[in-house]
C-alpha cells in the first residue's frame, strides 16, 4: 500500500504524511518523557509511543487545534492502560520490581530519579497519571480532567492522595552529578576492598538495598535493610573475581554498570546529604537492553 501523497489535502484527514511525521516528531521528546515517567519502563514507553503514532496517523485531525495536547491525552490514556495490565502481571513477578534505567542520550529528564519512579509504583494508575501531569508538566486540573475524563475536583483529590503516599519517602536531596559519581565510586571501591568499616560509615542506619533480577539470575529477592547487613551484602558480592565497573550517564542521573562473573547490573545510590539512604541494583537482563546498546 502506497503512503498518502503529502500534496493531497484529503490524505489522512486533510494532513499529508510529512505533516503527520513532523507534528509527532516535534512532540516526541515530551511524549517520551511523559510515558517513561508514567511507566518507569523504556520498553513499555516505546510501545506506547508506537501505538500513539499509529492512532495519530489514522485519526481525523481536521478538528485537532493543538496536536501536542491531543497526543498528551492519547499517551496518558495508553500508559494508564499499560499500568492496569501490569498490575495484574506484577503478582507473578519474581522478586522486587525496579524501574528500567535509560541512557541520558535516549531521553532528557531533569526532575525525576529512579528512586522516585520506584516509589510511584505504590500509586494507582489514575493517581500516577495526575501526579505526573501536575508535578512534571504543571498542567491545570481542568486540562488533566479532560485527559482522564474525570472532574477537576476528582483530579485534585487524586493528586493529594498521591502526594500523601509519596511525601514521607520521596527523595528531597539531589547531589550534583559530580558528587553523585564520586559517591558511587567511593562506595564501590570500599565494597571491592571489603572495607566494612568504611562502607558502614557511608550508609544511614535505615539504608535499604533493592535488587531486581526478574528471577533470571541468582540475586536477593527481598530488600536488604540496615547499615551492617547492606555493608556485608556488597562486600560479599563485590569482592568476587571477574569484576569490572563502567560509569554511565542515565536520564535520571549518574550510575555505574557493574559486571560480576559475567553478570551485569546497573548500580544507583541515593543520599540525603549525610549518608546513603537507598541503593538499587537493576540486574534483570530485559531491563538492561537500553544501557547495553
FIFI-15005 format. One line per 3 residues: number of its first residue (from 0); their letters; for each residue x, y, z of N, C-alpha, C. Coordinates in steps of 0.1 Angstrom, whole numbers, plus 2048, in hexadecimal, padded with zeros to 3 digits. Example, Ala and Ser with C-alpha at 12.3 -4.5 7.8 and 13.67 -1.06 7.14 Angstrom:
2
0> AS> 884 7C7 84E 87B 7D3 84E 884 7DF 84E; 880 7EA 847 889 7F5 847 881 800 84F;
This chain:
293
0> XXX> 808 7F4 800 800 800 800 809 80C 800; 806 816 7F7 80E 822 7F6 80A 82C 801; 814 833 806 811 83D 810 809 848 80A;
3> XXX> 801 850 812 7FA 85B 80C 803 866 806; 7FF 86C 7FC 806 877 7F5 805 883 7FE; 811 889 802 810 894 80B 80A 8A0 804;
6> XXX> 809 8A0 7F7 803 8AB 7F0 7F4 8AA 7EF; 7EF 89E 7F3 7E0 89C 7F3 7DA 8A1 7FF; 7D2 8AB 7FF 7CB 8B1 80B 7C2 8A7 811;
9> XXX> 7BD 89D 80A 7B4 894 810 7BB 888 818; 7C8 887 815 7CF 87C 81C 7D0 87E 82B; 7CD 873 832 7CE 873 841 7C6 87E 847;
12> XXX> 7B9 880 842 7B1 88A 848 7B5 898 845; 7BB 89A 83A 7BE 8A8 836 7CD 8AB 839; 7D4 8A1 83E 7E3 8A3 841 7EA 898 839;
15> XXX> 7F6 89B 834 7FE 892 82D 807 88A 836; 80E 881 830 817 879 838 822 881 83F; 828 88B 837 832 893 83C 82E 89B 849;
18> XXX> 822 8A1 848 81D 8A9 853 81A 89F 85F; 815 893 85C 813 889 867 820 886 86E; 82A 884 867 837 881 86D 83D 88D 874;
21> XXX> 83C 898 86E 841 8A5 874 83B 8A8 882; 82D 8A7 882 826 8AA 88E 829 8A1 899; 82A 894 896 82D 88A 8A0 83C 88C 8A5;
24> XXX> 845 88E 89B 853 88F 89F 855 89B 8A8; 84E 8A6 8A5 850 8B2 8AD 84C 8B0 8BC; 843 8A7 8BE 83E 8A4 8CC 844 898 8D2;
27> XXX> 84C 890 8CA 850 883 8CF 859 883 8DC; 862 88D 8DD 86A 88E 8E9 861 890 8F5; 857 899 8F5 84E 89B 900 846 88E 903;
30> XXX> 841 888 8F8 839 87C 8FA 841 870 8FF; 84E 86F 8FB 856 865 901 859 867 910; 85B 873 914 85D 876 922 850 873 92A;
33> XXX> 845 876 924 838 873 92B 836 864 92C; 838 85D 921 836 84E 922 840 847 92C; 84C 84C 92C 856 846 935 853 849 943;
36> XXX> 84F 855 946 84B 859 954 83F 851 958; 836 84F 94F 82A 847 953 82D 839 955; 836 833 94E 838 824 94E 845 820 954;
39> XXX> 84F 828 955 85C 823 95A 862 819 952; 85E 817 946 863 80D 93D 865 813 92F; 871 813 92A 874 818 91D 86E 80F 912;
42> XXX> 86E 802 914 868 7F8 90B 859 7FB 90A; 852 7FC 915 844 7FF 914 841 80D 90E; 84A 817 911 848 824 90C 849 824 8FD;
45> XXX> 853 81D 8F8 855 81C 8E9 848 816 8E3; 842 80C 8E9 836 806 8E4 82B 810 8E4; 82A 817 8EE 81F 822 8EF 821 82C 8E4;
48> XXX> 82D 831 8E2 830 83B 8D8 82C 835 8CA; 830 829 8C7 82C 823 8BA 81D 822 8B9; 816 81E 8C3 808 81D 8C2 802 82B 8C0;
51> XXX> 807 835 8C7 802 842 8C6 804 847 8B8; 80F 844 8B2 812 849 8A4 808 843 89A; 805 836 89C 7FC 82F 893 7EE 835 895;
54> XXX> 7EA 838 8A1 7DD 83F 8A3 7DD 84D 89D; 7E8 854 89F 7E9 861 899 7E8 861 88A; 7EF 858 884 7EF 857 875 7E1 854 870;
57> XXX> 7D9 84C 877 7CC 848 873 7C1 851 876; 7C4 85B 87F 7B9 863 885 7B5 86E 87A; 7A9 872 87B 7A4 87E 874 7A8 88A 87C;
60> XXX> 7B2 891 877 7B8 89C 87E 7B3 8AA 87A; 7A8 8AA 872 7A3 8B7 86D 79E 8C0 879; 79A 8BA 884 795 8C2 88F 79F 8C3 89A;
63> XXX> 7AC 8BE 898 7B6 8BE 8A2 7BE 8CB 8A1; 7BB 8D4 8AB 7C1 8E1 8AA 7CF 8E1 8B0; 7D1 8D8 8BA 7DE 8D7 8C1 7E3 8C9 8C1;
66> XXX> 7EB 8C5 8B8 7F0 8B7 8B7 7F6 8B2 8C4; 7FF 8BB 8CA 806 8B6 8D7 7FC 8B3 8E2; 7F1 8BB 8E3 7E7 8B8 8ED 7E0 8AB 8EA;
69> XXX> 7DC 8A9 8DD 7D6 89D 8D9 7DF 891 8DC; 7EB 892 8D8 7F5 886 8DA 7F7 884 8E9; 7F8 88E 8F1 7F9 88C 8FF 7EE 884 905;
72> XXX> 7E2 887 900 7D6 87F 905 7D8 870 901; 7DB 86E 8F4 7DD 861 8EF 7E7 859 8F7; 7F3 85F 8F9 7FE 858 8FF 7FB 855 90E;
75> XXX> 7F4 85F 914 7F0 85D 922 7E7 851 924; 7DD 851 91B 7D3 847 91D 7D9 839 919; 7E1 838 90F 7E8 82C 90C 7F0 827 918;
78> XXX> 7F7 830 91E 800 82D 929 7F8 828 935; 7ED 82E 938 7E4 829 942 7DF 81B 940; 7DC 818 933 7D8 80A 92F 7E3 800 932;
81> XXX> 7F0 804 92E 7FB 7FC 931 7FD 7F9 940; 7FC 804 948 7FE 802 956 7F4 7F9 95C; 7E7 7FA 957 7DD 7F1 95C 7E0 7E2 959;
84> XXX> 7E4 7E0 94D 7E8 7D2 948 7F4 7CD 950; 7FD 7D6 952 80A 7D2 959 807 7CF 968; 7FD 7D6 96E 7FA 7D3 97C 7F5 7C4 97D;
87> XXX> 7EE 7BF 973 7EA 7B1 974 7F6 7A8 972; 7FF 7AB 96A 80B 7A3 968 815 7A4 974; 815 7AE 97B 81E 7B0 986 81E 7A6 990;
90> XXX> 812 7A0 992 810 796 99D 819 78A 99A; 81C 787 98D 824 77B 98A 833 77F 987; 836 78C 989 844 790 987 84D 78B 992;
93> XXX> 858 786 98F 861 780 999 86A 78B 99F; 86A 78D 9AC 872 796 9B2 86D 7A4 9B1; 876 7AE 9B4 873 7BC 9B4 872 7C1 9A6;
96> XXX> 869 7CB 9A4 868 7D2 997 86E 7DF 998; 878 7E2 98F 87F 7EF 98F 87D 7F5 981; 87D 803 980 87C 809 973 888 805 96A;
99> XXX> 885 807 95D 88F 804 952 899 810 950; 8A6 80F 952 8AF 81A 94F 8B0 81D 940; 8B0 82A 93D 8B0 82F 930 8BC 839 92E;
102> XXX> 8C5 837 924 8D0 840 922 8CC 84E 91F; 8D5 857 923 8D1 865 922 8CF 86A 914; 8D6 864 90A 8D4 868 8FC 8C8 862 8F6;
105> XXX> 8C0 85A 8FE 8B3 855 8F9 8A8 85E 8FD; 8A9 864 908 89D 86B 90E 8A3 877 916; 89C 882 916 8A1 88E 91E 897 890 92A;
108> XXX> 89D 88E 936 895 88F 942 89E 897 94C; 898 8A0 953 8A0 8A7 95D 899 8A8 96A; 88E 8A1 96C 885 8A3 978 880 896 97D;
111> XXX> 887 88B 97A 882 87E 97E 88E 875 981; 88C 86C 98B 897 862 98E 891 854 98D; 899 84A 98C 894 83D 98C 88E 83A 99A;
114> XXX> 893 840 9A4 88D 83E 9B1 87E 843 9B2; 87C 84E 9AC 86E 854 9AB 865 84B 9A3; 86A 846 997 862 83D 98F 85F 830 996;
117> XXX> 868 82C 99E 866 820 9A6 85B 822 9B0; 85B 82E 9B7 851 831 9C1 843 833 9BA; 843 838 9AE 836 83A 9A7 82F 82D 9A4;
120> XXX> 836 822 9A5 82F 815 9A3 824 812 9AE; 825 81A 9B9 81B 818 9C3 80E 81F 9C0; 80E 827 9B5 802 82F 9B1 7F9 827 9A8;
123> XXX> 7EC 82A 9A8 7E3 825 99E 7E6 82B 991; 7E2 825 986 7E4 82B 979 7DF 839 977; 7D2 83C 97C 7CD 84A 97B 7D5 853 984;
126> XXX> 7D9 84F 990 7E1 858 998 7EF 85B 992; 7F5 851 98C 802 853 985 800 85D 979; 7F6 85B 972 7F4 864 966 7F2 872 96B;
129> XXX> 7EA 875 975 7E8 882 97A 7F4 888 980; 7FB 880 987 808 884 98E 812 889 983; 814 881 979 81D 884 96E 819 890 967;
132> XXX> 80D 891 963 808 89C 95B 808 8A9 962; 805 8A8 96F 805 8B4 978 813 8B9 97C; 81B 8AF 981 828 8B2 986 833 8B4 97C;
135> XXX> 833 8AC 972 83E 8AD 967 83A 8B6 95C; 82D 8B7 959 829 8BF 94D 821 8CB 951; 81E 8CD 95E 817 8D8 964 80A 8DB 95C;
138> XXX> 803 8D1 958 7F6 8D3 951 7EC 8D7 95C; 7E2 8E0 958 7D7 8E4 961 7CE 8D8 963; 7C7 8D7 96E 7BE 8CC 971 7B3 8CB 967;
141> XXX> 7AF 8D6 961 7A5 8D5 957 7A9 8CE 94B; 7B6 8D0 946 7BB 8C8 93B 7BD 8BA 93E; 7C3 8B7 94A 7C5 8A9 94F 7B7 8A2 94F;
144> XXX> 7AD 8A9 953 7A0 8A3 954 79B 89F 946; 79E 8A7 93C 79A 8A4 92E 7A2 898 929; 7AE 897 92D 7B7 88C 928 7B2 87F 92E;
147> XXX> 7AE 87F 93B 7AA 872 942 79B 870 942; 794 879 93C 785 878 93D 780 877 94B; 785 881 953 781 882 961 77D 890 964;
150> XXX> 779 893 970 776 8A1 974 783 8A7 979; 784 8B5 978 790 8BB 97E 791 8B8 98D; 786 8B8 994 787 8B5 9A3 78C 8A7 9A5;
153> XXX> 787 89E 99D 78C 890 99E 79B 88F 99C; 7A0 897 993 7AF 897 990 7B6 89D 99B; 7B1 8A8 9A1 7B7 8AE 9AD 7B8 8A4 9B8;
156> XXX> 7AE 89C 9BB 7AE 892 9C5 7B9 887 9C2; 7B9 883 9B5 7C3 879 9B1 7D1 87E 9B3; 7D4 88A 9B0 7E1 890 9B2 7E4 891 9C1;
159> XXX> 7DB 895 9C9 7DD 896 9D7 7E1 888 9DD; 7D9 87E 9D9 7DC 870 9DE 7EA 86B 9D9; 7ED 86F 9CD 7FA 86A 9C8 805 871 9D0;
162> XXX> 804 87E 9D3 80E 885 9DA 80F 87F 9E8; 804 87B 9EE 804 875 9FC 80B 868 9FC; 809 860 9F1 810 853 9F0 81F 854 9EE;
165> XXX> 823 85F 9E8 831 860 9E4 839 869 9EE; 833 872 9F4 83A 87D 9FB 844 878 A05; 841 86E A0D 84A 86A A18 857 864 A12;
168> XXX> 857 85E A07 862 857 A01 868 85D 9F5; 861 868 9F0 866 86E 9E3 873 874 9E5; 87D 872 9DC 88A 878 9DD 889 887 9DC;
171> XXX> 890 88E 9E6 88F 89D 9E5 89D 8A3 9E3; 8A8 89B 9E5 8B5 8A0 9E3 8BB 89A 9D7; 8C0 8A2 9CE 8C6 89D 9C1 8D4 8A3 9C0;
174> XXX> 8DE 89A 9C1 8EC 89F 9C0 8EE 8A3 9B1; 8F9 8AA 9AF 8FD 8AD 9A1 902 8A0 99B; 903 8A1 98E 907 895 986 915 891 98B;
177> XXX> 91E 89B 98D 92C 898 991 92C 891 99F; 924 896 9A8 923 891 9B6 91D 882 9B5; 913 880 9AC 90D 873 9AB 917 869 9A6;
180> XXX> 91F 86D 99C 929 864 996 933 860 9A1; 938 86A 9A8 942 868 9B3 93D 85E 9BD; 930 860 9C1 92A 858 9CB 929 849 9C6;
183> XXX> 925 847 9BA 924 83A 9B4 932 833 9B4; 93C 83A 9AF 949 835 9AE 94F 832 9BC; 94D 83A 9C5 952 838 9D3 94B 82C 9D9;
186> XXX> 93E 82B 9D7 937 81F 9DC 93C 812 9D6; 93D 812 9C9 942 806 9C3 950 802 9C7; 959 80C 9C8 967 80A 9CC 967 803 9DA;
189> XXX> 95F 809 9E3 95F 803 9F1 95A 7F5 9F1; 94F 7F2 9E9 94A 7E5 9E8 954 7DB 9E1; 95A 7E0 9D7 964 7D8 9D0 970 7D4 9D9;
192> XXX> 973 7DD 9E2 97E 7DA 9EC 979 7D2 9F8; 96C 7D0 9F9 967 7C9 A04 968 7D1 A11; 969 7DE A10 96B 7E7 A1C 95D 7EA A22;
195> XXX> 959 7E2 A2B 94C 7E3 A31 94A 7F0 A39; 955 7F4 A40 954 800 A49 952 80C A40; 959 80D A35 957 818 A2B 949 818 A25;
198> XXX> 945 80C A21 938 80B A1B 92D 80F A25; 92E 80B A31 924 80E A3B 924 81D A3E; 92F 823 A3D 930 832 A3F 929 83A A35;
201> XXX> 927 834 A29 920 83A A1E 911 838 A1E; 90C 82F A26 8FE 82B A26 8F6 830 A32; 8EA 834 A2F 8E1 837 A3A 8DC 82B A42;
204> XXX> 8D8 82C A4E 8D4 821 A56 8C8 819 A4F; 8BF 820 A48 8B3 81A A42 8B5 817 A33; 8C1 818 A2E 8C4 816 A20 8BD 809 A1B;
207> XXX> 8B8 809 A0F 8B1 7FD A09 8B7 7FB 9FB; 8BA 7EF 9F8 8BF 7EB 9EA 8B5 7E2 9E4; 8B1 7E6 9D7 8A7 7DE 9CF 8AF 7D8 9C3;
210> XXX> 8AC 7CB 9C0 8B1 7C5 9B4 8A6 7C0 9AC; 8A6 7C3 99F 89D 7BE 995 8A4 7B5 98B; 8A1 7A8 98C 8A7 79F 982 89C 798 97A;
213> XXX> 88F 79B 97D 884 795 976 884 785 977; 88C 780 981 88D 772 983 896 76B 979; 89D 773 970 8A5 76D 966 8B4 76B 96B;
216> XXX> 8B7 771 976 8C5 76F 97B 8C3 76C 98A; 8CE 766 98F 8CE 763 99E 8D1 771 9A5; 8C7 776 9AC 8C8 783 9B2 8BF 784 9BE;
219> XXX> 8C1 78E 9C6 8B8 791 9D2 8AA 794 9CD; 8A1 78D 9D1 893 78F 9CD 88B 798 9D7; 891 79B 9E2 88B 7A4 9EC 894 7AF 9EF;
222> XXX> 88F 7BB 9F3 898 7C6 9F6 8A1 7C2 A01; 8AE 7C7 A01 8B7 7C6 A0B 8B7 7D3 A13; 8B4 7D2 A20 8B2 7DE A28 8BC 7DF A34;
225> XXX> 8C1 7EB A36 8CA 7ED A41 8D8 7EF A3D; 8DF 7F8 A44 8ED 7FB A41 8F6 7EF A40; 8F6 7E7 A4B 8FF 7DB A4B 8FC 7D1 A41;
228> XXX> 8EF 7CE A3F 8EC 7C4 A35 8EF 7C8 A27; 8EC 7D5 A24 8EF 7DA A16 8FE 7DA A14; 906 7DE A1E 914 7DE A1C 91A 7D0 A19;
231> XXX> 915 7C6 A21 91A 7B9 A1F 915 7B3 A12; 909 7B7 A0E 904 7B2 A01 90D 7B7 9F5; 910 7C4 9F5 918 7C9 9EA 927 7C4 9EB;
234> XXX> 92C 7C3 9F7 93A 7BE 9F8 93B 7B0 9F3; 930 7A8 9F5 930 79A 9F1 92F 799 9E1; 926 7A1 9DB 925 79F 9CC 930 7A7 9C4;
237> XXX> 935 7B2 9CA 93F 7BA 9C2 94D 7B5 9C4; 950 7AC 9CD 95D 7A7 9CF 95F 79A 9C6; 955 796 9BF 956 78A 9B6 960 78D 9AA;
240> XXX> 965 783 9A4 96E 785 998 965 789 98C; 96C 78D 982 964 790 975 95C 79D 977; 962 7A7 97D 95B 7B3 981 960 7BF 978;
243> XXX> 957 7C6 971 95A 7D2 96A 94F 7DC 96C; 953 7E9 96B 949 7F4 96D 94B 7FF 963; 93F 804 95E 940 80E 954 936 819 957;
246> XXX> 93A 826 957 930 831 95A 927 832 94E; 91A 834 951 910 837 947 908 843 94C; 903 84B 942 8FA 856 945 8EC 853 941;
249> XXX> 8E4 852 94A 8D6 84F 948 8CD 85B 947; 8C2 85A 941 8B9 866 940 8B5 86B 94E; 8B6 862 958 8B3 865 966 8BF 869 96E;
252> XXX> 8CB 868 968 8D7 86C 970 8E2 862 96E; 8EE 864 974 8F9 85B 973 8F6 84E 979; 8FC 843 973 8FB 836 979 908 82E 975;
255> XXX> 909 822 979 914 819 975 90F 80C 970; 915 808 965 912 7FB 95F 91D 7F1 965; 919 7E8 96C 922 7DE 973 920 7D1 96D;
258> XXX> 92B 7CA 96B 92C 7BC 966 933 7B4 970; 92B 7AA 975 931 7A0 97F 92F 792 979; 93A 78C 977 93A 77E 971 931 77D 964;
261> XXX> 932 787 95C 92B 787 94F 91C 78C 950; 918 78F 95D 90A 793 95E 909 7A2 961; 903 7AA 958 903 7B8 959 8F7 7BD 962;
264> XXX> 8F9 7C8 968 8EE 7CF 96F 8F1 7DE 96F; 8E7 7E6 970 8E9 7F5 972 8E7 7F9 980; 8F1 800 986 8F0 804 994 8ED 813 995;
267> XXX> 8E3 816 99D 8E0 824 9A0 8DF 825 9AF; 8E4 830 9B5 8E2 833 9C3 8DC 840 9C5; 8D6 842 9D1 8CF 84E 9D4 8D3 853 9E2;
270> XXX> 8D4 860 9E4 8D9 865 9F0 8D0 871 9F5; 8D0 873 A02 8C9 87F A07 8D3 88A A0B; 8DF 888 A06 8E9 892 A09 8F3 88E A14;
273> XXX> 8EE 885 A1D 8F7 881 A28 8FA 872 A27; 8F4 86B A1E 8F7 85D A1C 8EE 856 A12; 8F1 84A A0E 8E9 843 A03 8DD 83E A0A;
276> XXX> 8D2 841 A04 8C5 83D A0A 8BF 831 A02; 8C2 82F 9F5 8BC 825 9ED 8C6 821 9E2; 8C5 814 9DE 8CE 80F 9D3 8C5 806 9CA;
279> XXX> 8C7 808 9BD 8C0 800 9B3 8CA 7F8 9AB; 8C7 7EB 9A9 8CF 7E2 9A0 8C5 7DD 996; 8C6 7E2 98A 8BE 7DE 97F 8C5 7D3 977;
282> XXX> 8C1 7C6 979 8C9 7BB 973 8C0 7B3 96A; 8B4 7B7 967 8AB 7B0 95E 8B0 7B2 950; 8B4 7A8 949 8BA 7AA 93B 8B0 7B1 932;
285> XXX> 8A3 7AF 933 899 7B6 92B 899 7C5 92D; 89D 7C9 939 89D 7D7 93C 8AA 7DE 93A; 8B4 7D7 935 8C1 7DC 933 8C4 7DF 924;
288> XXX> 8BA 7DC 91C 8BD 7DC 90D 8C0 7EA 909; 8BA 7F5 90E 8BC 802 90A 8CB 806 90E; 8CF 802 91A 8DC 806 91F 8E7 7FE 917;
291> XX> 8E4 7F1 914 8ED 7E9 90C 8EF 7EF 8FE; 8E5 7F4 8F8 8E6 7FA 8EB 8EF 806 8EB;
